[in-house]
Amino acid sequence: MPDSSAVAVGQSHGETHNPALLHHFATEQQQRDSASLGMWIFLGTEVMFFGGLFCAYLIYRLKYFGEFAAASQTLSWQLGMTNTIVLICSSLTVVLAIWAVQRGKRALLLSSLILTLIFGFAFLGIKSIEYAEKFEKHHVPGPSFQFANVPLPGHPGEMANPAHAQLYFSLYFIMTGLHALHMIIGIGIFAWLLYASWHGRFTTEYNTPLEIGGLYWHFVDIIWIYLFPLLYLIDLRK
Amino acid sequence: MSDHSSSEHSSSLGTYIAVWLALIAGTILTVVAAHINLGPFNAAVALTIATVKALLVALFFMHLRGASEKLLKLVVISTIFFLFILLALSMADYGTRVWS
């Protein structure tokens, strides 16, 4: 009985009914567009969320440029650059996964998703090495913060004000910490996408969750593209 | 309708690899530019490269280039517009304020 009624519904539409197409959408294209529009609106709110932090960063950087440069130069730009490249590679594997699912290439889809997860964990691993170093050097804002006798770049004989350097490190930890939280959520999303792909949930017609998850991952990549030069590369010229 | 579905799949593997290489090159260029003394232009150069990289990701990896939905373009443009308002009006305040 259920089979015959399903056929009847399909015939009343005058076409074969795709089970992935929900009833309130006219076409698969409209369903895909609606999903990605919703995700872009969410990303718009995320831009404003991070935008407030970028604004705070901009104000204090202009006000205390010397201390921001001195504090920034305690970071390792080599580690920051490595992490930027790791994230760019993970973005490539995300588009490869979507390219693969649209063409029904299961092996490439699964290996791209696994690579994305490996790159995500590599990013967090490098970040945790950097955080550990900050704790060892007492560069974490709070009662144990130390930044005494650090010369101001470009001002021989002058020392950086530790209170102003602490502002830099507060922004550093909030911005990279929030970004790392987004990475952790992204890894959770992609672990689920890998699980669902493994069980063959996505087809050449229906792969919207992969595209939506990909939009989120690329957005987190874009945030890091701005964080890297702003936090790691202040006034490096000799 | 058929136009939409063809543009959806228009990005080729070659485009993705080219964008990926451009992003890697942009990252190296940012680091090199940061080590050259450009005076006050160091920050401008770094932000310009970052914006080009962000545009590459948005247009090609996030498929904004082939987007057919006008509403989606409106969302993206208004996001950038409101971010600009946030930064510009805040800077107009703090830039003209006398700090103790």
HADDOCK unambig.tbl for C-alpha pairs under 7 A between the chains (distance, minus, plus):
assign (segid A and resid 33 and name CA) (segid B and resid 69 and name CA) 6.83 0.50 0.50
assign (segid A and resid 37 and name CA) (segid B and resid 72 and name CA) 5.52 0.50 0.50
assign (segid A and resid 41 and name CA) (segid B and resid 75 and name CA) 6.38 0.50 0.50
assign (segid A and resid 44 and name CA) (segid B and resid 79 and name CA) 5.31 0.50 0.50
assign (segid A and resid 48 and name CA) (segid B and resid 83 and name CA) 6.18 0.50 0.50
assign (segid A and resid 51 and name CA) (segid B and resid 83 and name CA) 6.37 0.50 0.50
assign (segid A and resid 55 and name CA) (segid B and resid 87 and name CA) 5.76 0.50 0.50
assign (segid A and resid 85 and name CA) (segid B and resid 24 and name CA) 6.33 0.50 0.50
assign (segid A and resid 88 and name CA) (segid B and resid 20 and name CA) 6.91 0.50 0.50
assign (segid A and resid 88 and name CA) (segid B and resid 23 and name CA) 6.95 0.50 0.50
assign (segid A and resid 92 and name CA) (segid B and resid 16 and name CA) 6.99 0.50 0.50
assign (segid A and resid 92 and name CA) (segid B and resid 20 and name CA) 6.41 0.50 0.50
assign (segid A and resid 95 and name CA) (segid B and resid 61 and name CA) 6.19 0.50 0.50
assign (segid A and resid 215 and name CA) (segid B and resid 62 and name CA) 5.73 0.50 0.50
assign (segid A and resid 218 and name CA) (segid B and resid 57 and name CA) 6.87 0.50 0.50
assign (segid A and resid 218 and name CA) (segid B and resid 62 and name CA) 6.89 0.50 0.50
assign (segid A and resid 222 and name CA) (segid B and resid 54 and name CA) 5.39 0.50 0.50
assign (segid A and resid 225 and name CA) (segid B and resid 50 and name CA) 5.89 0.50 0.50
assign (segid A and resid 225 and name CA) (segid B and resid 54 and name CA) 6.95 0.50 0.50
assign (segid A and resid 226 and name CA) (segid B and resid 50 and name CA) 5.79 0.50 0.50
assign (segid A and resid 229 and name CA) (segid B and resid 46 and name CA) 6.22 0.50 0.50
assign (segid A and resid 233 and name CA) (segid B and resid 34 and name CA) 6.07 0.50 0.50
assign (segid A and resid 235 and name CA) (segid B and resid 34 and name CA) 7.00 0.50 0.50
assign (segid A and resid 236 and name CA) (segid B and resid 34 and name CA) 5.83 0.50 0.50
assign (segid A and resid 236 and name CA) (segid B and resid 35 and name CA) 5.37 0.50 0.50
assign (segid A and resid 237 and name CA) (segid B and resid 34 and name CA) 6.53 0.50 0.50
assign (segid A and resid 237 and name CA) (segid B and resid 35 and name CA) 4.54 0.50 0.50
assign (segid A and resid 237 and name CA) (segid B and resid 36 and name CA) 5.50 0.50 0.50
assign (segid A and resid 237 and name CA) (segid B and resid 37 and name CA) 5.28 0.50 0.50
